[in-house]
Amino acid sequence: MNSPITTDLDLANRISKSIGRAYKEAVEFSKVLPSHALVRFRDILEEVCEKLAAAEGVVLVKAPIIQSIKTLFDASAISFGLKDRLHKIRSLCNTGAHQVRAAGDQATKEDLQLHHGGLVENAAEVRSLILFVFEYLDNKSHVRQGKIEYQRVTIESQEWKDVLYAATVEANPDMQYKAGLWCEAEIDRRLISNKYPIVSDEFAAQQVLLERLAATFFRSAFEFVPNVDASFRYASFVNKGIIDGDKTKEALALIEAAANLGHGEACQLYGGILYDDDANYVKALKYFLLAEQNNDSRAYFCLWSYYTQGKACEPQVEKALEYVKKGVELHCRDSLYALGRAYFEGDFVPKDVEKAKELLQRSADLGNGQALGFKKIYVDIGINKLVNDIQEYALEVLRRIPAAQKVIVRPIDTYDPCPCSSGKKFKFCCMQKKSAEHKREHIRYF
């Protein structure tokens, strides 16, 4: 006999235990690390499609979610309205892919805040949509109609320091994996809350410390119990040079292993390593296509690059455009940037500045710092405006310098030490050599 449903967690668990676990994790991280919550919701969507197919006797082959939804609809396994909801979930979830500290060097504090807030809103909307699908599945399995009454739980988020402490004192791989995710969330939170356009050495050092802590927790998590995502995240930090510089070979092996197990992001990253570092283009293409199959939206940008750069083969524009447009449809920020830049420069497509602006802005809204910088410098303001902005920015930096360190400009006194560092007074040195030249003002520090 099925247990009664009083909360949305009960409903998710009734669909399946794995969906219940993923749903709880997604809800828990919806506000502090919404990018991860959206990725977990996407995992749920993939399993939901399998459940829908099984209920109607439809055979689904391993394919991107967009193809699975099409197969279900073509087989009349889902209605038009349910198809639209599934596509909406898929589209919103794709905004969470590849988001960890991904806003780029060009992103301002305000850009990061807006981006984080947008992901929180997306996670909340996906939660509502996914619950509708859960209700549909539960009604179908119990041959009934009508609204299921339940309450949405509020999972109180622990302070990240408490999570770190628990993960340190307990040999609990789930807690250690969560601690790694919370470290990444804290890195994002600090970037968003930073008040200054230039970070201090202390701030940067603390960020690196958090990255190393995250990597350490991920390593502990998968060493206890197999965890493909934890091992991939740890290996990614090693690949970036954050930790364990002597273990790059082991890290590469972990990335490859995760890719072979169908971890979409690992497929894309390993394909990129093969493409850029090893020039193994045939094998790189295999993993890019595997990443696409495993719902990694950035795979389409990789395939665009593969077929336009001319390194692996002669440029195949038609095929490249087909892939990059799929990426744009899936809200891949790199695909949006690539196609936007192509329209602005007239490469592979007719020049269209308005379309370029739209695509670049969408990419920037998803956290692509390159798109933001390119749009501001080349599309919106041009180089002259940029120079003026830099000058204004420099003045703002000077205003932030404490009074004791400010630069003061005044004429040099005749009995001041000579600026040439000869040790003589100015009057008896360069003032006599180049009196005319030294009439202008000199900069001194107090």
Secondary structure as a PSIPRED ss2 file (coil, helix, strand):
# PSIPRED VFORMAT (PSIPRED V4.0)

   1 M C   1.000  0.000  0.000
   2 N C   1.000  0.000  0.000
   3 S C   1.000  0.000  0.000
   4 P C   1.000  0.000  0.000
   5 I C   1.000  0.000  0.000
   6 T C   1.000  0.000  0.000
   7 T E   0.000  0.000  1.000
   8 D H   0.000  1.000  0.000
   9 L H   0.000  1.000  0.000
  10 D H   0.000  1.000  0.000
  11 L H   0.000  1.000  0.000
  12 A H   0.000  1.000  0.000
  13 N H   0.000  1.000  0.000
  14 R H   0.000  1.000  0.000
  15 I H   0.000  1.000  0.000
  16 S C   1.000  0.000  0.000
  17 K H   0.000  1.000  0.000
  18 S H   0.000  1.000  0.000
  19 I H   0.000  1.000  0.000
  20 G H   0.000  1.000  0.000
  21 R H   0.000  1.000  0.000
  22 A H   0.000  1.000  0.000
  23 Y H   0.000  1.000  0.000
  24 K H   0.000  1.000  0.000
  25 E H   0.000  1.000  0.000
  26 A H   0.000  1.000  0.000
  27 V H   0.000  1.000  0.000
  28 E H   0.000  1.000  0.000
  29 F C   1.000  0.000  0.000
  30 S C   1.000  0.000  0.000
  31 K C   1.000  0.000  0.000
  32 V C   1.000  0.000  0.000
  33 L C   1.000  0.000  0.000
  34 P H   0.000  1.000  0.000
  35 S H   0.000  1.000  0.000
  36 H H   0.000  1.000  0.000
  37 A H   0.000  1.000  0.000
  38 L H   0.000  1.000  0.000
  39 V H   0.000  1.000  0.000
  40 R H   0.000  1.000  0.000
  41 F H   0.000  1.000  0.000
  42 R H   0.000  1.000  0.000
  43 D H   0.000  1.000  0.000
  44 I H   0.000  1.000  0.000
  45 L H   0.000  1.000  0.000
  46 E H   0.000  1.000  0.000
  47 E H   0.000  1.000  0.000
  48 V H   0.000  1.000  0.000
  49 C H   0.000  1.000  0.000
  50 E H   0.000  1.000  0.000
  51 K H   0.000  1.000  0.000
  52 L H   0.000  1.000  0.000
  53 A H   0.000  1.000  0.000
  54 A H   0.000  1.000  0.000
  55 A H   0.000  1.000  0.000
  56 E H   0.000  1.000  0.000
  57 G C   1.000  0.000  0.000
  58 V C   1.000  0.000  0.000
  59 V C   1.000  0.000  0.000
  60 L C   1.000  0.000  0.000
  61 V C   1.000  0.000  0.000
  62 K C   1.000  0.000  0.000
  63 A C   1.000  0.000  0.000
  64 P C   1.000  0.000  0.000
  65 I H   0.000  1.000  0.000
  66 I H   0.000  1.000  0.000
  67 Q H   0.000  1.000  0.000
  68 S H   0.000  1.000  0.000
  69 I H   0.000  1.000  0.000
  70 K H   0.000  1.000  0.000
  71 T H   0.000  1.000  0.000
  72 L H   0.000  1.000  0.000
  73 F H   0.000  1.000  0.000
  74 D H   0.000  1.000  0.000
  75 A C   1.000  0.000  0.000
  76 S C   1.000  0.000  0.000
  77 A C   1.000  0.000  0.000
  78 I C   1.000  0.000  0.000
  79 S C   1.000  0.000  0.000
  80 F H   0.000  1.000  0.000
  81 G H   0.000  1.000  0.000
  82 L H   0.000  1.000  0.000
  83 K H   0.000  1.000  0.000
  84 D H   0.000  1.000  0.000
  85 R H   0.000  1.000  0.000
  86 L H   0.000  1.000  0.000
  87 H H   0.000  1.000  0.000
  88 K H   0.000  1.000  0.000
  89 I H   0.000  1.000  0.000
  90 R H   0.000  1.000  0.000
  91 S H   0.000  1.000  0.000
  92 L H   0.000  1.000  0.000
  93 C H   0.000  1.000  0.000
  94 N H   0.000  1.000  0.000
  95 T C   1.000  0.000  0.000
  96 G C   1.000  0.000  0.000
  97 A C   1.000  0.000  0.000
  98 H C   1.000  0.000  0.000
  99 Q C   1.000  0.000  0.000
 100 V C   1.000  0.000  0.000
 101 R C   1.000  0.000  0.000
 102 A C   1.000  0.000  0.000
 103 A C   1.000  0.000  0.000
 104 G C   1.000  0.000  0.000
 105 D C   1.000  0.000  0.000
 106 Q C   1.000  0.000  0.000
 107 A C   1.000  0.000  0.000
 108 T C   1.000  0.000  0.000
 109 K H   0.000  1.000  0.000
 110 E H   0.000  1.000  0.000
 111 D H   0.000  1.000  0.000
 112 L H   0.000  1.000  0.000
 113 Q H   0.000  1.000  0.000
 114 L H   0.000  1.000  0.000
 115 H H   0.000  1.000  0.000
 116 H H   0.000  1.000  0.000
 117 G H   0.000  1.000  0.000
 118 G H   0.000  1.000  0.000
 119 L H   0.000  1.000  0.000
 120 V H   0.000  1.000  0.000
 121 E H   0.000  1.000  0.000
 122 N H   0.000  1.000  0.000
 123 A H   0.000  1.000  0.000
 124 A H   0.000  1.000  0.000
 125 E H   0.000  1.000  0.000
 126 V H   0.000  1.000  0.000
 127 R H   0.000  1.000  0.000
 128 S H   0.000  1.000  0.000
 129 L H   0.000  1.000  0.000
 130 I H   0.000  1.000  0.000
 131 L H   0.000  1.000  0.000
 132 F H   0.000  1.000  0.000
 133 V H   0.000  1.000  0.000
 134 F H   0.000  1.000  0.000
 135 E H   0.000  1.000  0.000
 136 Y H   0.000  1.000  0.000
 137 L H   0.000  1.000  0.000
 138 D H   0.000  1.000  0.000
 139 N H   0.000  1.000  0.000
 140 K H   0.000  1.000  0.000
 141 S H   0.000  1.000  0.000
 142 H C   1.000  0.000  0.000
 143 V C   1.000  0.000  0.000
 144 R C   1.000  0.000  0.000
 145 Q C   1.000  0.000  0.000
 146 G C   1.000  0.000  0.000
 147 K C   1.000  0.000  0.000
 148 I C   1.000  0.000  0.000
 149 E C   1.000  0.000  0.000
 150 Y C   1.000  0.000  0.000
 151 Q E   0.000  0.000  1.000
 152 R C   1.000  0.000  0.000
 153 V C   1.000  0.000  0.000
 154 T C   1.000  0.000  0.000
 155 I C   1.000  0.000  0.000
 156 E C   1.000  0.000  0.000
 157 S C   1.000  0.000  0.000
 158 Q C   1.000  0.000  0.000
 159 E C   1.000  0.000  0.000
 160 W H   0.000  1.000  0.000
 161 K H   0.000  1.000  0.000
 162 D H   0.000  1.000  0.000
 163 V H   0.000  1.000  0.000
 164 L H   0.000  1.000  0.000
 165 Y H   0.000  1.000  0.000
 166 A H   0.000  1.000  0.000
 167 A H   0.000  1.000  0.000
 168 T H   0.000  1.000  0.000
 169 V H   0.000  1.000  0.000
 170 E C   1.000  0.000  0.000
 171 A C   1.000  0.000  0.000
 172 N C   1.000  0.000  0.000
 173 P H   0.000  1.000  0.000
 174 D H   0.000  1.000  0.000
 175 M H   0.000  1.000  0.000
 176 Q H   0.000  1.000  0.000
 177 Y H   0.000  1.000  0.000
 178 K H   0.000  1.000  0.000
 179 A H   0.000  1.000  0.000
 180 G H   0.000  1.000  0.000
 181 L H   0.000  1.000  0.000
 182 W H   0.000  1.000  0.000
 183 C H   0.000  1.000  0.000
 184 E H   0.000  1.000  0.000
 185 A H   0.000  1.000  0.000
 186 E H   0.000  1.000  0.000
 187 I H   0.000  1.000  0.000
 188 D H   0.000  1.000  0.000
 189 R H   0.000  1.000  0.000
 190 R H   0.000  1.000  0.000
 191 L H   0.000  1.000  0.000
 192 I H   0.000  1.000  0.000
 193 S H   0.000  1.000  0.000
 194 N C   1.000  0.000  0.000
 195 K C   1.000  0.000  0.000
 196 Y C   1.000  0.000  0.000
 197 P C   1.000  0.000  0.000
 198 I C   1.000  0.000  0.000
 199 V C   1.000  0.000  0.000
 200 S C   1.000  0.000  0.000
 201 D H   0.000  1.000  0.000
 202 E H   0.000  1.000  0.000
 203 F H   0.000  1.000  0.000
 204 A H   0.000  1.000  0.000
 205 A H   0.000  1.000  0.000
 206 Q H   0.000  1.000  0.000
 207 Q H   0.000  1.000  0.000
 208 V H   0.000  1.000  0.000
 209 L H   0.000  1.000  0.000
 210 L H   0.000  1.000  0.000
 211 E H   0.000  1.000  0.000
 212 R H   0.000  1.000  0.000
 213 L H   0.000  1.000  0.000
 214 A H   0.000  1.000  0.000
 215 A H   0.000  1.000  0.000
 216 T H   0.000  1.000  0.000
 217 F H   0.000  1.000  0.000
 218 F H   0.000  1.000  0.000
 219 R H   0.000  1.000  0.000
 220 S H   0.000  1.000  0.000
 221 A H   0.000  1.000  0.000
 222 F H   0.000  1.000  0.000
 223 E H   0.000  1.000  0.000
 224 F H   0.000  1.000  0.000
 225 V C   1.000  0.000  0.000
 226 P C   1.000  0.000  0.000
 227 N C   1.000  0.000  0.000
 228 V H   0.000  1.000  0.000
 229 D H   0.000  1.000  0.000
 230 A H   0.000  1.000  0.000
 231 S H   0.000  1.000  0.000
 232 F H   0.000  1.000  0.000
 233 R H   0.000  1.000  0.000
 234 Y H   0.000  1.000  0.000
 235 A H   0.000  1.000  0.000
 236 S H   0.000  1.000  0.000
 237 F H   0.000  1.000  0.000
 238 V H   0.000  1.000  0.000
 239 N H   0.000  1.000  0.000
 240 K C   1.000  0.000  0.000
 241 G C   1.000  0.000  0.000
 242 I C   1.000  0.000  0.000
 243 I C   1.000  0.000  0.000
 244 D C   1.000  0.000  0.000
 245 G H   0.000  1.000  0.000
 246 D H   0.000  1.000  0.000
 247 K H   0.000  1.000  0.000
 248 T H   0.000  1.000  0.000
 249 K H   0.000  1.000  0.000
 250 E H   0.000  1.000  0.000
 251 A H   0.000  1.000  0.000
 252 L H   0.000  1.000  0.000
 253 A H   0.000  1.000  0.000
 254 L H   0.000  1.000  0.000
 255 I H   0.000  1.000  0.000
 256 E H   0.000  1.000  0.000
 257 A H   0.000  1.000  0.000
 258 A H   0.000  1.000  0.000
 259 A H   0.000  1.000  0.000
 260 N H   0.000  1.000  0.000
 261 L C   1.000  0.000  0.000
 262 G C   1.000  0.000  0.000
 263 H C   1.000  0.000  0.000
 264 G H   0.000  1.000  0.000
 265 E H   0.000  1.000  0.000
 266 A H   0.000  1.000  0.000
 267 C H   0.000  1.000  0.000
 268 Q H   0.000  1.000  0.000
 269 L H   0.000  1.000  0.000
 270 Y H   0.000  1.000  0.000
 271 G H   0.000  1.000  0.000
 272 G H   0.000  1.000  0.000
 273 I H   0.000  1.000  0.000
 274 L H   0.000  1.000  0.000
 275 Y H   0.000  1.000  0.000
 276 D H   0.000  1.000  0.000
 277 D C   1.000  0.000  0.000
 278 D C   1.000  0.000  0.000
 279 A C   1.000  0.000  0.000
 280 N C   1.000  0.000  0.000
 281 Y H   0.000  1.000  0.000
 282 V H   0.000  1.000  0.000
 283 K H   0.000  1.000  0.000
 284 A H   0.000  1.000  0.000
 285 L H   0.000  1.000  0.000
 286 K H   0.000  1.000  0.000
 287 Y H   0.000  1.000  0.000
 288 F H   0.000  1.000  0.000
 289 L H   0.000  1.000  0.000
 290 L H   0.000  1.000  0.000
 291 A H   0.000  1.000  0.000
 292 E H   0.000  1.000  0.000
 293 Q H   0.000  1.000  0.000
 294 N C   1.000  0.000  0.000
 295 N C   1.000  0.000  0.000
 296 D C   1.000  0.000  0.000
 297 S C   1.000  0.000  0.000
 298 R C   1.000  0.000  0.000
 299 A H   0.000  1.000  0.000
 300 Y H   0.000  1.000  0.000
 301 F H   0.000  1.000  0.000
 302 C H   0.000  1.000  0.000
 303 L H   0.000  1.000  0.000
 304 W H   0.000  1.000  0.000
 305 S H   0.000  1.000  0.000
 306 Y H   0.000  1.000  0.000
 307 Y H   0.000  1.000  0.000
 308 T H   0.000  1.000  0.000
 309 Q C   1.000  0.000  0.000
 310 G C   1.000  0.000  0.000
 311 K C   1.000  0.000  0.000
 312 A C   1.000  0.000  0.000
 313 C C   1.000  0.000  0.000
 314 E C   1.000  0.000  0.000
 315 P C   1.000  0.000  0.000
 316 Q C   1.000  0.000  0.000
 317 V H   0.000  1.000  0.000
 318 E H   0.000  1.000  0.000
 319 K H   0.000  1.000  0.000
 320 A H   0.000  1.000  0.000
 321 L H   0.000  1.000  0.000
 322 E H   0.000  1.000  0.000
 323 Y H   0.000  1.000  0.000
 324 V H   0.000  1.000  0.000
 325 K H   0.000  1.000  0.000
 326 K H   0.000  1.000  0.000
 327 G H   0.000  1.000  0.000
 328 V H   0.000  1.000  0.000
 329 E H   0.000  1.000  0.000
 330 L C   1.000  0.000  0.000
 331 H C   1.000  0.000  0.000
 332 C C   1.000  0.000  0.000
 333 R H   0.000  1.000  0.000
 334 D H   0.000  1.000  0.000
 335 S H   0.000  1.000  0.000
 336 L H   0.000  1.000  0.000
 337 Y H   0.000  1.000  0.000
 338 A H   0.000  1.000  0.000
 339 L H   0.000  1.000  0.000
 340 G H   0.000  1.000  0.000
 341 R H   0.000  1.000  0.000
 342 A H   0.000  1.000  0.000
 343 Y H   0.000  1.000  0.000
 344 F H   0.000  1.000  0.000
 345 E H   0.000  1.000  0.000
 346 G C   1.000  0.000  0.000
 347 D C   1.000  0.000  0.000
 348 F C   1.000  0.000  0.000
 349 V C   1.000  0.000  0.000
 350 P C   1.000  0.000  0.000
 351 K C   1.000  0.000  0.000
 352 D C   1.000  0.000  0.000
 353 V H   0.000  1.000  0.000
 354 E H   0.000  1.000  0.000
 355 K H   0.000  1.000  0.000
 356 A H   0.000  1.000  0.000
 357 K H   0.000  1.000  0.000
 358 E H   0.000  1.000  0.000
 359 L H   0.000  1.000  0.000
 360 L H   0.000  1.000  0.000
 361 Q H   0.000  1.000  0.000
 362 R H   0.000  1.000  0.000
 363 S H   0.000  1.000  0.000
 364 A H   0.000  1.000  0.000
 365 D H   0.000  1.000  0.000
 366 L C   1.000  0.000  0.000
 367 G C   1.000  0.000  0.000
 368 N C   1.000  0.000  0.000
 369 G H   0.000  1.000  0.000
 370 Q H   0.000  1.000  0.000
 371 A H   0.000  1.000  0.000
 372 L H   0.000  1.000  0.000
 373 G H   0.000  1.000  0.000
 374 F H   0.000  1.000  0.000
 375 K H   0.000  1.000  0.000
 376 K H   0.000  1.000  0.000
 377 I H   0.000  1.000  0.000
 378 Y H   0.000  1.000  0.000
 379 V H   0.000  1.000  0.000
 380 D H   0.000  1.000  0.000
 381 I H   0.000  1.000  0.000
 382 G H   0.000  1.000  0.000
 383 I H   0.000  1.000  0.000
 384 N H   0.000  1.000  0.000
 385 K H   0.000  1.000  0.000
 386 L H   0.000  1.000  0.000
 387 V H   0.000  1.000  0.000
 388 N H   0.000  1.000  0.000
 389 D H   0.000  1.000  0.000
 390 I H   0.000  1.000  0.000
 391 Q H   0.000  1.000  0.000
 392 E H   0.000  1.000  0.000
 393 Y H   0.000  1.000  0.000
 394 A H   0.000  1.000  0.000
 395 L H   0.000  1.000  0.000
 396 E H   0.000  1.000  0.000
 397 V H   0.000  1.000  0.000
 398 L H   0.000  1.000  0.000
 399 R H   0.000  1.000  0.000
 400 R H   0.000  1.000  0.000
 401 I C   1.000  0.000  0.000
 402 P C   1.000  0.000  0.000
 403 A H   0.000  1.000  0.000
 404 A H   0.000  1.000  0.000
 405 Q H   0.000  1.000  0.000
 406 K C   1.000  0.000  0.000
 407 V E   0.000  0.000  1.000
 408 I E   0.000  0.000  1.000
 409 V E   0.000  0.000  1.000
 410 R E   0.000  0.000  1.000
 411 P C   1.000  0.000  0.000
 412 I C   1.000  0.000  0.000
 413 D C   1.000  0.000  0.000
 414 T C   1.000  0.000  0.000
 415 Y C   1.000  0.000  0.000
 416 D C   1.000  0.000  0.000
 417 P E   0.000  0.000  1.000
 418 C C   1.000  0.000  0.000
 419 P C   1.000  0.000  0.000
 420 C C   1.000  0.000  0.000
 421 S C   1.000  0.000  0.000
 422 S C   1.000  0.000  0.000
 423 G C   1.000  0.000  0.000
 424 K C   1.000  0.000  0.000
 425 K E   0.000  0.000  1.000
 426 F H   0.000  1.000  0.000
 427 K H   0.000  1.000  0.000
 428 F H   0.000  1.000  0.000
 429 C C   1.000  0.000  0.000
 430 C H   0.000  1.000  0.000
 431 M H   0.000  1.000  0.000
 432 Q H   0.000  1.000  0.000
 433 K H   0.000  1.000  0.000
 434 K C   1.000  0.000  0.000
 435 S C   1.000  0.000  0.000
 436 A C   1.000  0.000  0.000
 437 E H   0.000  1.000  0.000
 438 H H   0.000  1.000  0.000
 439 K H   0.000  1.000  0.000
 440 R C   1.000  0.000  0.000
 441 E C   1.000  0.000  0.000
 442 H E   0.000  0.000  1.000
 443 I E   0.000  0.000  1.000
 444 R E   0.000  0.000  1.000
 445 Y E   0.000  0.000  1.000
 446 F C   1.000  0.000  0.000
